[in-house]
Amino acid sequence: MRIVLGAILALILGGCVTTNETVFTNKEAPDVALKRRVELARAYIGQGNWENAKRNLKLAAEIDPNNAEVYEAFALVYQSTGEFEAAEANFRKALALDKSLSRARNNFAAFLFGQQRFAEAEVELELVVRDTLYSGRPQAFTNLGLCRARLGKTESAIEALERALTMEARNPLALLTLAQLYLEQNDYLNGQSYYSSYRKLVRTQPAAGLWTGVRLAKALQLQDEQASLELALQNLYPDSPEAKAMREQRKVQRPNGVGSSH
């Protein structure tokens, strides 16, 4: 099962914050200045402006060198610029300063997932989902399910993903992953049920979604649906691994010489 690594990322960057630095013209209380510097850095991270993000984080660290959110934001910068050792060091420093910062732990788990360190990511996510007050808990359960799927823990992966759906029913990643897991277990009816719910939420499916639908439709002998999904996969993603797998499957099903007439 292919799962896009970027889908697990949980970078909460405060999208409503602007990069207006004129707010610092007047002297402010240290805690207010710290908060604004971190918010501004997150806005710069969202824009991919790494240097201005780091500049504001350095100023924030001068105000409070023991603030966990500062080091979490540093970690996000270094992760984005490919400086993975520095990213991990800053994630660990943030969590050492504040073990209860579930957002940072969820982001650290996403980092570990991206490094294909799935067992370590699972450990962090199991801690995150215990925080019943964390607003990103549905996403954390989804991430936990993805980790367990990569570790071959199918039953516990399904359990985590279904928990995610009880909290957030309109969760396309959880729905698609459940469809894929049930497909792998040859439970085609459950797989098709989750896939149908997924299709209602996604306007344009990625290649992995279309290929999942093709295989479910084939297993359930839904020939019109299978043909439609195959056509979409071939037209939209002709060079994708999924389209290549589909063509290989066709070759196996229709070997040379079979069905020819003279």
BELWO-V728891 format. One line per field, one symbol per residue. ss: DSSP state (2 for helix, 1 for strand, 0 for the rest). phi: phi as a letter, one per 40 degrees, with the letter a starting at -180 (. if undefined). psi: psi as a letter, one per 30 degrees, with the letter a starting at -180 (. if undefined). A space follows every 10 residues. Layout:
# BELWO-V728891
ss: ???
phi: ???
psi: ???
This chain:
# BELWO-V728891
ss: 0000222200 0000000000 2222000002 2222222222 2222222002 2222222222 2220000222 2222222222 0002222222 2222222000 0222222222 2222000222 2222222200 0000002222 2222222222 0002222222 2222222000 0222222222 2222000222 2222222222 2000002222 2222222220 0022222222 2222220000 2222222222 2220000000 00
phi: .cbcdccccb ccbgccccbc cccccbcbcd ccccdccccc cccccccgcc cccccccccc cccacbcccc cccdcccccc cgcccccccc cccdcccacc ccdccccccc ccdccgbccc ccdccccccc cccccccdcc cccccccccc cgccccccdc cccdcccacc bcccccccdc ccdccgcccc dccccccccc cbcbccdccc cccdcccccc fccccccccc ccccccbcbc dccccccccc cccbcdgcgc bb
psi: kkkkefffkh jjgiffklhj gffgfkklke eeeeeeeeee eeeeeffgie eeeeeeeeee eeejfgjefe eeeeeeeeef ggieeeeeee eeeefeejfg ieeeeeeeee eeefghieee eeeeeeeeff jffkfgeeee eeeeeeeeef ggieefeeee eeeefffjei jeeeeeeeee eeefggieee eeeeeeeeef fkejkleeee eeeeeeeeeg hieeeeeeee eeeeeehfgl eeeeeeeeee eefilkfkgl l.
